[in-house]
Amino acid sequence: MAAAKIPNTIEAWEEGRLGRDEKYVAVADASHEAALDEALGLQAISIRLPRQLIEQYKLIAHFHGVGYQPLMRDVLARFVPNALKEILEAEREKATRANEKTLLPQRRKKAA
């Protein structure tokens, strides 16, 4: 006799009726992890951080219902574009000042 089919709903997944059992769990091998990293464009790194900072990240991550490493990734992803924009604006300003300095002597010659 076949088992009754459980409808594929969010509630069924959340309540664990669709496979939250150890017999369905397996550790992915290294090739699966590498394929996932490649597909998502991720690269593992090693970084030393103060323990207190890590504990604070874990607290914040727990509050938001995420892991602390994805939270760190998100914070960095938000920081980098703004930092790059700041660098670009500073370089433009520097180039503008350099152009003004080269134009000033030419203007003075014309006025003389």
C-alpha positions as CSV (number, residue, x, y, z in Angstrom):
1,M,0.0,0.0,0.0
2,A,1.4,3.4,-1.0
3,A,1.9,6.2,1.5
4,A,-0.4,9.2,1.3
5,K,1.3,12.0,-0.7
6,I,1.9,15.1,1.4
7,P,1.2,18.4,-0.5
8,N,4.3,20.4,-1.3
9,T,3.5,23.6,0.7
10,I,5.5,26.0,2.8
11,E,3.7,24.8,5.8
12,A,4.6,21.2,5.1
13,W,8.3,22.1,4.7
14,E,8.3,24.2,7.9
15,E,6.5,21.6,9.9
16,G,9.0,18.9,8.8
17,R,6.5,16.7,7.0
18,L,8.6,16.7,3.8
19,G,11.9,15.1,4.9
20,R,13.1,16.6,8.2
21,D,14.4,13.2,9.1
22,E,18.0,12.0,9.6
23,K,17.5,9.3,7.0
24,Y,17.3,12.1,4.4
25,V,20.4,13.9,5.6
26,A,23.8,13.5,4.0
27,V,27.0,15.5,4.0
28,A,27.8,16.9,0.6
29,D,31.2,15.9,-0.7
30,A,33.9,18.4,-1.6
31,S,32.9,18.4,-5.3
32,H,29.4,19.6,-4.4
33,E,30.8,22.3,-2.2
34,A,33.2,23.4,-4.9
35,A,30.4,23.5,-7.5
36,L,28.2,25.6,-5.2
37,D,31.1,28.0,-4.5
38,E,31.8,28.3,-8.2
39,A,28.1,28.8,-9.1
40,L,27.8,31.6,-6.5
41,G,31.2,33.1,-7.2
42,L,32.3,32.5,-3.6
43,Q,35.9,31.9,-2.4
44,A,36.8,30.7,1.1
45,I,39.2,32.9,3.0
46,S,40.8,32.8,6.4
47,I,40.7,35.9,8.6
48,R,41.6,36.5,12.2
49,L,39.1,38.6,14.1
50,P,38.8,39.6,17.8
51,R,36.7,37.1,19.7
52,Q,34.4,39.8,21.0
53,L,33.6,41.0,17.5
54,I,32.7,37.4,16.4
55,E,30.5,37.1,19.5
56,Q,28.8,40.4,18.6
57,Y,28.3,39.3,15.0
58,K,26.7,36.0,16.3
59,L,24.4,37.9,18.5
60,I,23.3,40.2,15.7
61,A,23.0,37.3,13.3
62,H,20.8,35.4,15.8
63,F,18.6,38.4,16.2
64,H,18.1,38.5,12.4
65,G,17.7,34.8,12.0
66,V,20.8,34.3,9.9
67,G,24.3,32.8,10.3
68,Y,27.1,35.2,11.4
69,Q,29.2,34.4,8.3
70,P,26.5,35.3,5.8
71,L,25.9,38.5,7.9
72,M,29.6,39.4,7.6
73,R,29.4,38.8,3.8
74,D,26.3,41.1,3.7
75,V,28.0,43.8,5.7
76,L,31.1,43.7,3.4
77,A,28.9,43.6,0.3
78,R,27.2,46.8,1.5
79,F,30.5,48.5,2.5
80,V,32.5,47.9,-0.7
81,P,30.4,49.7,-3.3
82,N,30.2,52.8,-1.1
83,A,34.0,52.7,-0.5
84,L,34.7,52.3,-4.2
85,K,32.4,55.3,-4.9
86,E,34.3,57.3,-2.3
87,I,37.6,56.5,-4.0
88,L,36.3,57.3,-7.4
89,E,35.0,60.7,-6.3
90,A,38.3,61.5,-4.6
91,E,40.2,60.6,-7.7
92,R,37.9,62.7,-9.9
93,E,38.4,65.6,-7.5
94,K,42.2,65.1,-7.6
95,A,42.2,65.1,-11.4
96,T,40.0,68.3,-11.5
97,R,42.5,70.1,-9.2
98,A,45.4,68.9,-11.3
99,N,43.6,70.2,-14.5
100,E,42.9,73.6,-12.8
101,K,46.6,74.0,-11.9
102,T,47.7,73.4,-15.4
103,L,45.1,75.8,-16.8
104,L,45.9,78.7,-14.4
105,P,49.3,79.6,-15.9
106,Q,47.8,79.7,-19.4
107,R,45.0,82.1,-18.2
108,R,47.6,84.4,-16.6
109,K,49.6,84.6,-19.8
110,K,46.6,85.7,-21.8
111,A,45.7,88.4,-19.3
112,A,49.2,89.9,-19.4
